[in-house]
Amino acid sequence: MARIPLPPPGVNLAFWVNQFAVRYERDYSALQPKSGTVSLSATVSNIVTNINCDTLSRVFLQPITTQAAQAQAWVSSKAAGRFVIATTVSATPSCVFDYLIIPAPPT
């Protein structure tokens, strides 16, 4: 169980509680998986920007359309704020994937 710190003496208690709640929600939200949908352009590699992605995150792709199911696509690289989906051939614009980003565990 997490320990809740006591407010410092002389601090507005309502302000302190609000700041504590904001920090808790921010930290808890950072651990939750993030999802989205991407439609591939007609190129071999497609850059997807998502602020929740970093080099230690895990990115999973789920094909939505039949063209996406037939396309051989994978996540070729990850960086801070983006990842790249690569395909063996140029994808058709109707290739739509859902993606799920699982953040790295806190160190």
Protein Blocks (a to p, Z undefined) as FASTA:
>chain_A
ZZdddddehiafklmmmmmmmmmmmmmmmmpccdddddddfbfbdcdddfkbcfkbccdd
ddfbfmlmmpccddfbdcehiacdddfbdcdfklccdddddddddZZ
